[in-house]
Every structure is written in structure tokens, then in C-alpha cells.
Amino acid sequence: MSDRSTLLRVEHLRKVYESTTGDVEAIGDISFTMDAGQLVCIVGPSGCGKTTLLKCLAGLLRPTGGVVEMDGSPVTGPSPAMAVVFQEYGRSLYPWLTVRGNVELPLRHKKLSRTQRNQLVVDALDAVGLAHAARSHPWQLSGGMQQRVAIARALAYQPEILIMDEPFAAVDAQTRADLEDLVRELHTSREISVLFVTHDIDESVYLGQRVLVLSKSPTWIQEDLTVDLPPERDQITTRALPRFTQLRTHVYDQIQRAKRGQAVAPGATS
């Protein structure tokens, strides 16, 4: 995916949950675009609707209003151009299937030969460092390795965009750092487009080329920040850079302003 054309377009997206006790406006008005090959992180206050937004983008939840387009076509349901990696990897993997079986499962819905499926599975497992674990079952693996299986499954599906919903929130700090570097390596070496939701401010700055800072609910994009760190990053050198500290402090300040309701949406009166 070498061109920098617009891959994802979101325009005036809204989501209102209806109930007998009163409607709840989760997403107020969100608009942004994402180019092919980008790694974009999304952060915001707790409860601001990050997961709701991702489900709307992935076609898993019907928005109340607005447009979501993938490659110029409206997203009206689960898109074969997207793959989602969830936080709860334990629930997304089938314990009775081997690692290989879990990675191969979505490919059975594609018109592929057995040889083609095998090549995709082998390549994906190798890419995440799990070639040796193909015959194991998920319950035999650590949490970090299970999440690598989930990432491998998404890779094997060959999506145009990989959507990740707080995928490393349930692992320890060391494993998290390793998985962050894995995502960056896959993004760089395979030119994969990644939309990554996280509650971790440092993670968003370390991973992203852009950081979208969301307001509190009803949600809008408070800031679209370009992360002007060197493209080659590592956990020690990058996080020690003065610019890294400046960026993460800026994002933290934006989120605190969002929590306090001090930011005003475009077009709104303060």
C-alpha cells in the first residue's frame, strides 16, 4: 500500500443510544480522515466513547448519523477490508482450537485454496514470533502470546486497516512494551494502516504518527496532533527525548481539559 490516498473518511459521525429512560448521546460529532499506511492513535477521557467509535467505524454498530467510508465506499456492516483486535484476547480466541486453527478460522470464509491459507497462516505466525507455537492451544500460552495470536489472525486476513481496541491493557508493562514494538515493526515493514485506541497517553505518543484526542461524551475530536518524533523509535531512546515529554505532557493537558469540560467544540458557543 504505497500511495498516500485517503483510506478512511469519517464525516459528522453521531451515535445516540435510545432507551425508555431517555436517550444517551455517546458521540456528538466526529469527522476525520486517515491516509493509507498511517498509524493513528485515539485517546480520550474514560467513558468518552472510544470503543463505540471503533465499533461504528468497523461496521459492528450502526451510527445514528454521519458517514463512514472505506476506500470511497460506505461502511454499512462488517467490512472485509478491516480486521479488529480487541482488548479481551481470551474471549476472542477459541480454546478448543490450536493456535494455527485460530489464525486460520477467518480465512475459511475466503475463496482460498488450502495452500494459500497455509501460506498466510505460516507467514502471520512467523511475523508475530509464534511459528514454534502453531500446535499449542491458547490456554497453554501467556497473555502476551495469546494477544500475538489475535494479531496474527488479523494479519492473515490481510485487511487494509487494522483496528485495535486497547489491545495491551490487560498485559504487564514489559509485555506491553514488546507488543508496542511489534505493532510498530508490522506497520513499518508491511505498510499496514493501523487505527489504535488506547487509554495510555505515553503509548499513544510512542506508537502514533498522529494522535486524535477525544472530548468527554458526547464526543468530538478535541485535537488532531501530529507526532513529529523520528520514524525509528525504541523504548529507551525515544521515551527519553525532550520532544516525547513535551508531546505526552500536551496530550495529558488536553485530556484533563476534556475532563473538566474546558474545551469547546468547533462551532459551539462557550
C-alpha positions as CSV (number, residue, x, y, z in Angstrom):
1,M,0.0,0.0,0.0
2,S,2.4,2.6,-1.2
3,D,0.1,5.5,-2.1
4,R,-0.9,8.1,0.5
5,S,-4.6,8.3,-0.6
6,T,-7.4,8.7,1.8
7,L,-8.3,5.2,3.1
8,L,-10.9,6.1,5.8
9,R,-13.2,9.1,5.8
10,V,-15.5,9.9,8.8
11,E,-17.8,12.8,8.5
12,H,-20.2,14.1,11.2
13,L,-20.5,10.7,12.8
14,R,-23.1,10.6,15.6
15,K,-24.3,7.8,17.9
16,V,-27.3,8.1,20.2
17,Y,-28.3,5.1,22.4
18,E,-32.1,5.1,22.8
19,S,-33.7,3.8,25.9
20,T,-37.0,4.0,27.8
21,T,-35.4,6.2,30.5
22,G,-34.0,8.7,28.0
23,D,-31.6,8.9,25.0
24,V,-27.9,9.0,25.6
25,E,-25.7,10.8,23.1
26,A,-22.4,8.9,23.1
27,I,-20.8,10.5,20.1
28,G,-21.7,14.1,19.3
29,D,-20.0,14.9,16.0
30,I,-16.7,13.3,14.8
31,S,-15.0,14.0,11.5
32,F,-11.5,13.0,10.4
33,T,-9.7,11.2,7.5
34,M,-6.9,8.6,7.6
35,D,-4.4,8.0,4.8
36,A,-3.3,4.6,3.6
37,G,-0.3,3.4,5.6
38,Q,-0.8,5.7,8.6
39,L,-0.7,4.7,12.3
40,V,-3.2,6.8,14.1
41,C,-3.9,6.6,17.9
42,I,-7.1,7.6,19.6
43,V,-7.1,8.7,23.3
44,G,-9.6,10.4,25.5
45,P,-11.1,10.5,29.0
46,S,-12.5,7.3,30.4
47,G,-16.1,6.7,29.2
48,C,-15.8,9.1,26.2
49,G,-16.9,6.6,23.7
50,K,-13.7,5.3,22.2
51,T,-15.0,1.7,21.8
52,T,-18.3,2.9,20.5
53,L,-16.5,4.9,17.9
54,L,-14.4,1.9,16.8
55,K,-17.5,-0.3,16.5
56,C,-19.1,2.3,14.3
57,L,-16.0,2.5,12.1
58,A,-15.7,-1.3,11.8
59,G,-19.4,-1.6,10.9
60,L,-20.2,-3.5,14.1
61,L,-22.6,-0.8,15.3
62,R,-24.9,1.3,13.2
63,P,-24.3,5.1,13.7
64,T,-27.2,7.4,14.3
65,G,-25.9,9.8,11.7
66,G,-23.0,10.8,9.5
67,V,-20.8,8.9,7.1
68,V,-18.1,6.3,7.4
69,E,-16.3,5.5,4.1
70,M,-13.6,2.9,3.4
71,D,-11.8,3.4,0.0
72,G,-14.7,5.7,-1.0
73,S,-17.4,3.1,-0.3
74,P,-19.9,3.5,2.7
75,V,-19.4,1.1,5.6
76,T,-22.8,-0.4,6.3
77,G,-21.7,-3.6,8.1
78,P,-18.6,-5.6,9.0
79,S,-16.1,-4.8,6.2
80,P,-13.7,-7.4,4.7
81,A,-11.2,-4.5,4.4
82,M,-11.0,-4.3,8.2
83,A,-9.8,-6.6,11.0
84,V,-10.3,-5.8,14.7
85,V,-8.1,-6.8,17.6
86,F,-9.9,-6.5,20.9
87,Q,-8.6,-6.0,24.5
88,E,-10.1,-9.3,25.8
89,Y,-8.0,-11.6,23.7
90,G,-9.0,-14.6,25.9
91,R,-12.6,-14.2,24.7
92,S,-11.7,-13.7,21.1
93,L,-9.7,-17.0,20.8
94,Y,-11.3,-20.4,20.7
95,P,-9.7,-22.6,23.4
96,W,-10.5,-25.9,21.7
97,L,-8.6,-24.8,18.5
98,T,-4.9,-24.8,18.2
99,V,-3.0,-21.5,17.6
100,R,-2.9,-22.4,13.9
101,G,-6.6,-23.2,13.9
102,N,-7.5,-19.9,15.5
103,V,-5.4,-17.9,12.9
104,E,-6.8,-19.9,10.0
105,L,-10.5,-19.7,11.0
106,P,-11.5,-16.4,9.4
107,L,-9.7,-17.5,6.2
108,R,-12.2,-20.3,5.7
109,H,-14.7,-17.6,4.7
110,K,-12.5,-16.5,1.8
111,K,-12.1,-18.2,-1.5
112,L,-8.6,-19.5,-1.0
113,S,-7.0,-22.8,-1.6
114,R,-5.6,-24.9,1.3
115,T,-2.1,-24.0,0.1
116,Q,-2.9,-20.3,0.1
117,R,-4.4,-20.5,3.6
118,N,-1.4,-22.4,4.9
119,Q,1.0,-19.8,3.5
120,L,-0.9,-16.9,5.1
121,V,-1.1,-18.7,8.5
122,V,2.6,-19.6,8.4
123,D,3.6,-16.0,7.4
124,A,1.4,-14.4,10.1
125,L,2.6,-16.6,12.9
126,D,6.2,-16.0,11.8
127,A,5.6,-12.2,11.8
128,V,4.5,-12.2,15.4
129,G,7.1,-14.6,16.6
130,L,4.9,-17.7,17.2
131,A,6.0,-20.1,14.5
132,H,7.0,-22.5,17.2
133,A,3.6,-22.4,18.9
134,A,1.4,-23.4,16.0
135,R,0.2,-26.7,17.5
136,S,-0.3,-25.3,21.0
137,H,-3.7,-24.2,22.4
138,P,-4.4,-20.7,23.6
139,W,-4.8,-21.8,27.2
140,Q,-1.2,-23.1,27.1
141,L,0.2,-19.6,26.3
142,S,0.8,-16.5,28.3
143,G,-1.5,-13.5,27.9
144,G,1.0,-11.7,25.8
145,M,1.4,-14.7,23.5
146,Q,-2.4,-15.0,23.2
147,Q,-2.6,-11.4,22.1
148,R,0.0,-12.2,19.5
149,V,-2.2,-15.0,18.2
150,A,-5.1,-12.5,17.9
151,I,-2.8,-10.1,16.0
152,A,-1.6,-13.0,13.7
153,R,-5.2,-13.9,12.9
154,A,-5.9,-10.3,11.9
155,L,-2.7,-10.2,9.8
156,A,-3.5,-13.4,8.0
157,Y,-6.9,-11.9,7.0
158,Q,-4.9,-9.3,5.0
159,P,-7.0,-6.3,5.9
160,E,-6.5,-2.8,4.5
161,I,-6.8,-1.4,8.0
162,L,-6.1,-3.0,11.4
163,I,-8.3,-1.6,14.2
164,M,-7.0,-2.2,17.7
165,D,-9.2,-1.5,20.7
166,E,-6.9,-1.1,23.8
167,P,-5.2,-4.4,22.9
168,F,-2.5,-4.2,25.5
169,A,-4.4,-3.0,28.5
170,A,-4.5,-6.5,30.2
171,V,-0.8,-7.4,30.0
172,D,2.2,-6.5,32.2
173,A,4.4,-3.5,31.4
174,Q,7.3,-5.5,29.9
175,T,5.0,-7.5,27.6
176,R,3.2,-4.3,26.7
177,A,6.4,-2.7,25.5
178,D,7.3,-5.8,23.4
179,L,3.8,-5.7,21.8
180,E,4.0,-2.0,21.1
181,D,7.3,-2.6,19.3
182,L,5.7,-5.5,17.4
183,V,2.9,-3.2,16.2
184,R,5.4,-0.6,15.1
185,E,7.5,-3.2,13.3
186,L,4.5,-4.6,11.5
187,H,3.3,-1.1,10.5
188,T,6.7,-0.2,9.1
189,S,7.7,-3.5,7.4
190,R,4.3,-4.3,6.0
191,E,2.9,-0.8,5.5
192,I,-0.2,-1.7,7.4
193,S,-2.7,1.0,8.2
194,V,-3.4,0.9,12.0
195,L,-6.1,2.7,14.0
196,F,-5.1,2.2,17.6
197,V,-7.3,3.1,20.6
198,T,-5.6,3.4,24.0
199,H,-6.1,4.9,27.4
200,D,-2.4,5.2,27.8
201,I,-1.1,8.6,26.8
202,D,2.6,7.6,26.6
203,E,1.6,4.6,24.4
204,S,-0.3,6.9,22.0
205,V,2.7,9.2,21.6
206,Y,5.2,6.4,21.3
207,L,3.2,4.5,18.6
208,G,1.4,7.1,16.6
209,Q,2.1,9.3,13.7
210,R,-1.0,11.2,14.7
211,V,-2.9,11.3,18.0
212,L,-6.7,12.1,17.9
213,V,-7.7,13.5,21.3
214,L,-11.4,13.0,22.1
215,S,-13.5,15.2,24.3
216,K,-15.7,13.8,27.0
217,S,-19.1,12.4,25.9
218,P,-20.9,13.5,23.7
219,T,-17.7,13.1,21.9
220,W,-15.9,15.2,19.3
221,I,-12.3,15.4,18.2
222,Q,-10.7,18.0,20.5
223,E,-7.3,17.9,18.7
224,D,-5.6,16.1,15.8
225,L,-2.0,16.1,16.8
226,T,0.9,15.3,14.5
227,V,3.6,13.3,16.4
228,D,6.9,14.7,15.0
229,L,9.2,12.1,16.6
230,P,11.8,10.2,14.5
231,P,10.2,7.4,12.5
232,E,12.7,4.9,14.0
233,R,11.8,4.6,17.7
234,D,12.7,2.4,20.6
235,Q,11.5,2.2,24.2
236,I,14.6,3.7,25.8
237,T,15.9,6.4,23.4
238,T,12.5,7.7,22.2
239,R,10.9,8.0,25.6
240,A,14.0,9.9,26.9
241,L,13.7,12.5,24.2
242,P,12.6,16.0,25.4
243,R,10.1,16.2,22.5
244,F,8.5,13.0,23.7
245,T,8.0,14.5,27.1
246,Q,6.6,17.7,25.5
247,L,4.1,15.7,23.4
248,R,2.9,13.5,26.2
249,T,2.5,16.4,28.5
250,H,0.5,18.3,25.9
251,V,-1.8,15.3,25.3
252,Y,-2.2,14.8,29.1
253,D,-3.2,18.5,29.4
254,Q,-5.7,18.2,26.6
255,I,-7.4,15.2,28.3
256,Q,-7.5,17.0,31.6
257,R,-9.2,19.9,29.9
258,A,-11.6,17.5,28.3
259,K,-12.5,16.0,31.7
260,R,-13.1,19.5,33.1
261,G,-15.2,20.4,30.1
262,Q,-13.0,23.4,29.3
263,A,-12.6,22.6,25.6
264,V,-15.3,24.0,23.3
265,A,-16.4,22.0,20.2
266,P,-15.9,23.7,16.8
267,G,-19.0,25.8,16.0
268,A,-20.2,25.7,19.6
269,T,-20.6,28.8,21.8
270,S,-18.7,28.9,25.0
